[in-house]
Amino acid sequence: MAKATRKKIQPEPDLIDHPRSTQDLIGHTQAEETLLRGFNSGKLPHAWMLTGPKGIGKATLAYRFSRFLMNQINEDESNSLFGDSSALPTTLDIGADNPVSKRIAASAHGDLVTLELSPDEKGKMRTTIPVDEVRKIVNFSHKTSIEGGWRIVIVDAVEEMNANAANALLKVLEEPPEKTVLLLISHLPGQILQTIHSRCCHLPLAPLQEDTVISLLKNKAPELSDEDAVQLAKLSEGSVGKALDLWKSGGLDLYREMIFLLSTLPNLDMVKLYAFADKLSSADPLAFKTGMELYLWWLARLTKTVGQGAMPDMVIPEEQALISALIERHGLAQWLGLWEKCSKNYARATRANLDKKQVVVTTLTELQNLTA
């Protein structure tokens, strides 16, 4: 199968604005209405857990709600549950020119604390949020609001806290300070302590519709072709953040190359295999991670196809013949076993810093052995 020649466009390094400065939130009207109803009820829950896939807008919603809450100090106090009900707010939007919006965008609002992964003393990015960071919430929660309004804590993401940090957060949730709201963001809620779950009001956000992702992609990266935008949207499964990350890291080109390579099964083209392995083990630190995660995603989708008996929506046309041929070879148990084995190999390689090229060759050879 001949590989089509495509003009490669170098994407801009920063395509996504930080959620604290992002004003527009698309595709989550119901979630916004839920938060607004909670505020207008006069009995706003003190802790919310915003859940859903990474990159769909959870942090953007958290900052949007924070701007709204902190702006209420500037609103007429007669606009309350016991005043003119017609004056109750009908939107979370306060505008980019609002002084509250500007201070939050500049990380300069004293009544907002954000916990997220940060560099350590040596400048290396931490893999977990340490307990010392969570203790900032404890100190913050016992202080009086600087501006006399709400105090907000955003944790992005909760599952990235270590065990001690999670227990420290639990203590704050058990004794919530007055007029303080915790907005806990989670991409993987199954990894969070049940005791934390039980003390939060849950607000799940659904993946974005494909046409919404395409529209946002074209807005952020107008140089994208229509074909690239559609294929990135399919790969991202409703996450514009993931789609843009794939675009920046060259993930779409890697996926196309991988499919053309796998199309030579059951006898992999070894020249193409080693060329692909060289590319994933290059100096680019994202190449190995992106390529291997795309392969595992594709393998999981193939396994799901075997289990459900329904063909998935193809990312690129060349997949149709490949998947149709492979699903006839084995049952669900064999494909699931291969996915589990390859996943463990990738996890082991990441932990032990194994030879990346050999890991790629070995992992794809496992697939060849199953289909031979």
N, C-alpha and C positions, 0 to 999 in steps of 0.2 A: 504494500500500500504506500503510495507516494505521499510524502509530507508536503503540505501546501506551504508556499513561501509567504511569509507575512512581514509587513513592515513593523518593526518594534519601536514603540514610542516610550521614551523614558518618562515615567510619571514624576510629578513633583514630590519631594520628600514628605511634606506635611499636608495631607489632603483633608484631614479631619480636625476641626476646631475642638478645643477642650470643651467638655460639656458645660463647664461653668460660664462659658461665654457664648454658648449656642442658644439662640432665642427660639428658633422654630422646632417644634416636635411634631412629626408627621406619623399618622397611623395609630395613635394611641388615645383617641378621643374618649373612649370609655374609662380608661385609667385616670385621665385628667378629671373627668366628671366625678369619679369615685372620691378622689382627694378633695375636690371642691365641695361635694356633699358633706364630707366629714367635717370640713371647716365650718360650713354654714349651719351644721346641726348644733354647734356650740359645744360638742363633746368629741373633739378631735382626738383619736387614739394617739398615745405618746410614742408608739413605735410601729413603723411600717417596714415590711420586707418586700422589696420590688424584685421579682424573679422573672427569669426568661433567658434565652440565649444571649451570649455576649454580642455587643455591637448593635442592638436593636433600639436603644434609646433610654435605657433604665436610668443611667446617670444624668442624662439630659433632663428627664422628667424630675429627678430628685432636685437638681439645681433650679429648675423652673418653679417647683413648689416652694423651695427655699426663698427665692426672690419674692414670690407672692406673699408668703407668711411675714417676711421681714418688712414688707412694704405696708402691712396693715397698721403699723404704728403711725403712719402718715395719713391714714384714712380717718374720716369722721367717726368718732366713737359711737355716734347715734345709729350707725349702720350695723345694728346688732340683731340678735334673734328677737329682742324685745322692742326694737325700734321699727323702722319702716322696712318691712320684709321685701318690698320691691327694690330696695337699695342693696340687697345682698349681692356680693360679687358673682358674676356669671362666667368669668374666665380667670385662668391663672396668669394670663399674659399681663405684664406691667410695662413692657416696652424697653428697648435697649437703651434709651436715653434717660431712663429713671436713675436717680443717684444710687439706689440700692443695687440695680443691675450693674452699674459701672464698678461699684466697690467689690461686688462678688466676683466679677470678671477679672478684677485685678488682685484677687485673693487678699482683700484689704478690709473685710467686714469682721469686726470683733465678735459678733454673735454667731459666727459660722465656723465650725471645726470640721475638717475633712481628714479622714484616715484612709490612706492608700499606700501601695508599695512605694518605697523611697530608697534612695542610695544609703549605704552604710558609711561608716567613718572613712573607708578607703575609696568611696565613690562607686562601689559596685552595687548594682541594684539588688535589693533583698528579694528573697523568694517568699517570705512571709511577713505579715505585719506583727511586730513584736509587742510584748505586753507593755513596754514603756510608752508606746504610742497610745495604747488604749487608756493608760492612766491619765492622759491628757483630758479624756472625756470626764473622768471622775472629778478632776480639779475644775474643769470648765463647768460641770453641772452644779457645783456648789457656789458658783459666783453669780452675782446679780447681772442681769442683762445690761450691756453697755448702753443700749439705746432705749431700754425700757419696754422692749417687745419680746418676740419669740427668740429662743436660742435653738440652733439647728446643728445636729451632728449627722454627717454623711459618712458611711463606711463603704468603701468600694475596693474590694468586695469582701464580704463577711467570711467566705471560706478560705481566704488568704491569711486569716489570723492564725497564729500558732495556738496551742492548747491553752497556755496561760492567758493569752490575750482574750480568747473566747470566754474563759471563766470570768475575767475582769469585766468584760462587756455584759455578761449575764447579771452581775451585781448591780450595774446601772439600770438594766431593764427591770430588775426586781423592785428597785426603789426609784422610780422615775421622778426627776425633779419637776417642779411645777413650770408650766409653759415652756417645756423643752420637748422637741420632737427629734427622734432618731429615725433616719432614713437608711435602711440597711439594704445594700444592693447585693444580689446573689445570682451568679451564672449557674451554680451547681448547688441548689438547695439541699440535695440529698447528703451533702458532706457537712452540713451544719448540725450542731447539737439540737436535739429535740426540745430541750429546755429553752433554747433561744427561740425556736419556732413558736412555741406555745405562748410566748409573751409578745408576739408581734401580730399586727393585722396584715394579712397576706394580700398582695396585689400583683397577680401574675400578668406579665405583658407577653402578648403573642408575637411570633415572628412576623415581619412585615410582608405584605403581599409582593409578589415578584415585580409587578409593574411599578410599585412604589420604590423598590430598591433600584430598579433601572432608572427611574426619574431622578432619584437622589445621586446616583452614580454619574449621570450625565451632567448634573448640576455641579458636582464637585470636580469632575474630570471631563470637561467638554471635548477633550481630544480623543476620548474613547470612541471607537466605532460602535455602531448599533449592535453588530454581532458580538463584539467583546463584552459590551454592557449586559446583553442577554445571558451570555454564558457565565459571566461572573455572578450574576444574580442567581442563576441556578446552582452554582457551586456554593454560594453563601447561605442558601436555605433561609432567606428572610433576614439576614443580618448585613446591613450596609457597612458596618464596621469591618466585618470579615471580608466583604467584597473588596473594599478599598485596601485592606491589608494584603489580600491576594494580588491585587493590581500592583501595589508598590513593590512586592517581593518577587514579581514575575511568576506568580503561581499559576496563572492561566496558561502561559507558555509551557510550564513544567507539566501541567495536566495533559495538554495536547500531546506533548512528546511521550508521556507515559502511555497514553492510550494507543498511539501508533506503535510503540514498543510491544505492548501487550497483545496487539493484533497479530503478532508473529507467533503466538502460542498455537500449538503445544510445544513448538521448538523455538524458544526465544532466539532472536537474532543477537548473538553474543557481542558483536561489534557495537550494536545500538545499546545493548545492556551496559557495557563498560563505559560507553560515552555518557549514558545517563547517570551512571554511578559517579563518574568524574565530575559531572556538573553538580550533583548533590553534595559532593564532598569538597567543593571548591572553597576558596577563602571566604566567600559570602556566608556568614553564620546563619542566615535565615534559610538558605537553600535546602539544607538537610532537613530541618524541621518542617518547612513547607512541603517539600516533596514527599516525605514519609507520611505526614498527616493526610495529604491528599490521597496517597495510595491506600492508607487504612480506611479513609472515608469511602473510597470507591469499593474496596473489598467488603465493607460493612453494608453498603448499598446492594452489592451483588448478593450477599447472604440474605438480606431482607427480601430481595426479589424471589429467591428460591423458596423462602419460608411463606411468603404471601401469594406467590403465583401470579403477580401482576407486574408488568414491566414498568420501570420508573421513567420519569421524564428525562430524556437524554440531554446531557450537557452539550456534547458535540455529536453530529450525526454518525460518526465512525463507531460510536459505542454500541449501536444497535446490533450489528452483526456479532461483535465480540461477546456481549452479554448473552445473546441468544444461543451462541455456541457453548458457552461455559456452563450455563444453568442446566444443560442436558447431561453433563458429565457426572455430577455427584448430587447427593442429597444434602439437606440442611445441616446435619451433624458434621459432615466433612468440611463444609465451607465455614461453619462456625468455629470448628477446631483450628482451621488455618488462620482465621482472623485473630483468634486468641493467641496463637503462637507468634504471629507477626507482631501483634501489639506488645507482647512481653519482650520480644527481641528489641523493639524500638525503645521501650522503657529502659531496658537494661543498658542499651547503647548510650542513652542519654545520661543515666546515672554514672556509668563507669567510664565514659568518654572513650568508647571503643573506636576502632578504625571505621570511619563513616563509609568509605567506599566498599569495604568488605561487608558491612551490614546491609547496604543496598543490594549488592549482588546476592548475598545469602537469602535475603528476604524474598526477592523476586524469583530466585531459583526454587524456593519452597512452593511457589504457585506453579511453576513449570512442572515440578515433580508430581503435584496433585493432578495436573491435567494431561500428563503424558500417557 
